[in-house]
Amino acid sequence: MQSPWAFSLVTKAICKPITTELKKHLAQQLLPTNLREQKVGALCYRIAHHLKAFQWQGVGAENPYLSACLTFGGEMETPVFYASPAHLLAQETNENPCAYWLDCDALSTSFLDEMLQNVHSDTFFILPNVYHNKHQKALWKHLETHPNTSVSFDLYYCALVFCNKKLQKQTHWVYF
């Protein structure tokens, strides 16, 4: 990995294990045990703190693990605002960096194309279950190769895609 930015993200956020405190917090939320969802939720928590991204938008099905992990520590009272794809496109260009949780089942490539025209340069996307079916895999590949995206991470359980044009276009595969 040649990029210091990507190396820092991998070592300080992506590859860190779930802390015992976060595991206890998830247990207190009475969520059923689901290792994949716990890992992705904890990843979102670590990325939020590493990148100082405290504005999250969700499209598609709500994820209780994501909300539970992002509220851990009390930094965010309302961590994720869920909206329909149409409502999200109707919003004006976001002047602040935002993290988008995109449930692939509810999306199309035309939605992604429109959305990528109006995002802040420090925006990033998290796509859960990118290898769940052909539709989700196709959306992931479309987003990964889109000209308005730069660095992407394939974590198998999920994918991360960044829109920062200061970064060279790269795809990293990380054992997560």
C-alpha angles and dihedrals in degrees: 000000000000101000115088088205093055092043090053092049092049097046099039102036118008102046100038114112124242108271121235089240091058091046089053090048091052090048090052089054087062093230117160113255110267113158095197094052092044091052093049093045092049089047090055090051092051093045091048090056096041094050096031089236107158099156111083129177123191129203120193130003117012115247115213092196091056092051093044093050095046093051091052109116094020098260093126125038096184104026105173129032110200120209139168117257090250092052091048092052091049091061119098121249108295112242092198130061112263137189115223123205104204119193099205096210090070097047142084133196091248089056090051091048092052093044094051090058092064107040131113114251092245093053121121136188132219116202115191123209096010093169096045094104142345094269094055093044090051091051091049092051090047092053093043093054097037113124092231094059126077122179122026133181124205106205095167094230089056142347133234122209125185128199099201107134091197087072124077115247108263140149120215126194110209127185101233 
